[in-house]
Amino acid sequence: MLRGFLTALFVVAGLSPLAAQTASPIRVELNRLEARENACRVWMVLNNSGGEALDPLRLDLVIFGKDGVVARRLAVDAGPVPAGRTVVRLFDMTGQGCDGVGSMLLNDVLACGSQEADARNACVTRATLTSRVSGVTFEK
């Protein structure tokens, strides 16, 4: 009953109930770049400290070379990330050497629990980014 009341209150106030429930940060860490044959393997650590699973979670990433020029753009399925859990996800960038990566940009969130714009925008705001890869920044 209380949940229904709060949902109605947020709707009347013009706020999304999801925005109120998802104030916990989503930590996304660029943990490692690993050279593979004709590819660079990217290791990411994701932590969802919120009370709701992030399923799906799709990230729009832009990779910049050491010269600051865009090298490639990727859509990455990083979910699901269960509530209160930390997971490791990896993906390969075929045709991209790790030594040429200068920085990574979280350009957008394509899906975050849903594909609705409010949910995606809330996840961009909640995202806190870090990089453990020497010389490679990760920002939004």
C-alpha positions as CSV (number, residue, x, y, z in Angstrom):
1,M,0.0,0.0,0.0
2,L,2.8,2.4,0.9
3,R,4.6,1.6,-2.3
4,G,1.4,2.4,-4.3
5,F,1.0,5.7,-2.5
6,L,4.7,6.6,-3.1
7,T,4.3,5.7,-6.8
8,A,1.2,7.9,-7.1
9,L,3.0,10.7,-5.3
10,F,5.9,10.6,-7.7
11,V,3.6,10.6,-10.7
12,V,1.6,13.6,-9.4
13,A,4.9,15.4,-8.7
14,G,6.2,14.6,-12.2
15,L,9.0,12.3,-11.0
16,S,9.7,8.8,-12.0
17,P,9.4,6.2,-9.2
18,L,12.5,4.5,-10.8
19,A,14.5,7.6,-10.2
20,A,13.7,7.6,-6.5
21,Q,14.5,3.9,-6.2
22,T,17.8,4.0,-8.1
23,A,19.9,6.6,-6.3
24,S,22.6,4.1,-5.5
25,P,25.7,4.4,-7.8
26,I,26.6,2.0,-10.5
27,R,30.4,1.6,-10.4
28,V,32.0,0.8,-13.7
29,E,35.7,0.2,-13.7
30,L,38.0,-0.3,-16.7
31,N,40.1,-2.9,-15.0
32,R,42.4,-4.3,-17.6
33,L,43.3,-4.3,-21.3
34,E,44.8,-7.6,-22.6
35,A,46.4,-8.0,-25.9
36,R,45.0,-10.9,-27.9
37,E,45.7,-12.0,-31.5
38,N,44.2,-9.3,-33.7
39,A,42.2,-7.8,-30.8
40,C,42.3,-6.0,-27.4
41,R,40.3,-7.7,-24.6
42,V,38.6,-5.3,-22.3
43,W,37.9,-6.3,-18.7
44,M,35.3,-4.3,-16.8
45,V,34.2,-4.6,-13.2
46,L,30.6,-3.5,-12.6
47,N,29.0,-3.0,-9.1
48,N,25.3,-2.4,-8.7
49,S,24.7,-1.3,-5.1
50,G,21.0,-0.6,-5.9
51,G,18.1,-2.7,-5.0
52,E,17.0,-3.5,-8.5
53,A,18.8,-5.7,-11.1
54,L,20.2,-4.0,-14.1
55,D,18.9,-6.2,-16.9
56,P,19.5,-5.4,-19.6
57,L,22.5,-3.1,-19.3
58,R,23.9,-1.9,-22.6
59,L,26.7,0.7,-22.8
60,D,27.6,3.0,-25.7
61,L,31.4,3.3,-25.5
62,V,33.7,5.4,-27.6
63,I,37.4,4.5,-27.7
64,F,40.0,7.2,-28.4
65,G,43.5,6.6,-29.6
66,K,46.5,8.1,-27.8
67,D,46.3,11.0,-30.2
68,G,42.8,11.9,-29.0
69,V,41.1,10.8,-32.2
70,V,38.1,8.5,-32.1
71,A,39.3,5.0,-32.9
72,R,35.9,3.2,-32.7
73,R,32.5,3.1,-31.2
74,L,31.0,0.0,-29.5
75,A,27.7,-1.0,-28.1
76,V,28.4,-3.5,-25.2
77,D,26.0,-5.8,-23.4
78,A,27.3,-5.5,-19.8
79,G,24.3,-7.0,-18.1
80,P,22.7,-8.5,-16.3
81,V,24.1,-7.0,-13.1
82,P,22.1,-8.4,-10.1
83,A,21.1,-6.1,-7.3
84,G,23.8,-5.7,-4.7
85,R,26.4,-7.6,-6.7
86,T,29.7,-7.0,-8.4
87,V,30.4,-8.8,-11.8
88,V,33.2,-8.9,-14.3
89,R,32.4,-8.6,-18.0
90,L,34.9,-8.8,-20.8
91,F,34.7,-8.1,-24.6
92,D,37.1,-8.1,-27.5
93,M,37.8,-5.2,-29.7
94,T,38.7,-7.0,-32.9
95,G,41.3,-5.2,-35.0
96,Q,42.2,-2.8,-32.2
97,G,45.6,-3.0,-30.4
98,C,45.5,-2.3,-26.7
99,D,48.7,-0.1,-27.0
100,G,46.8,2.3,-29.1
101,V,44.0,3.0,-26.6
102,G,44.3,6.4,-25.0
103,S,40.9,6.8,-23.3
104,M,37.4,5.4,-23.1
105,L,34.2,7.4,-23.0
106,L,30.8,6.2,-21.7
107,N,28.9,8.0,-24.4
108,D,25.5,6.9,-23.4
109,V,23.5,4.1,-21.7
110,L,21.4,2.3,-24.3
111,A,19.4,0.2,-21.8
112,C,19.4,0.0,-18.1
113,G,16.7,-2.2,-16.7
114,S,14.6,-1.0,-19.6
115,Q,15.0,0.9,-22.7
116,E,13.0,3.8,-21.5
117,A,14.7,7.2,-21.7
118,D,14.1,8.0,-18.0
119,A,15.8,4.8,-16.9
120,R,18.7,5.2,-19.3
121,N,19.3,8.8,-18.2
122,A,19.1,7.9,-14.5
123,C,21.7,5.2,-15.1
124,V,24.1,7.7,-16.8
125,T,23.7,10.0,-13.8
126,R,24.3,7.1,-11.4
127,A,27.4,5.8,-13.2
128,T,30.7,6.4,-11.5
129,L,33.7,5.5,-13.7
130,T,37.3,4.6,-12.8
131,S,40.2,3.1,-14.7
132,R,43.0,0.9,-13.3
133,V,44.7,0.8,-16.7
134,S,47.8,3.0,-16.6
135,G,47.6,5.9,-19.1
136,V,44.0,5.2,-20.1
137,T,41.2,7.3,-18.7
138,F,37.5,6.3,-18.5
139,E,35.0,9.1,-18.3
140,K,31.5,10.2,-19.2
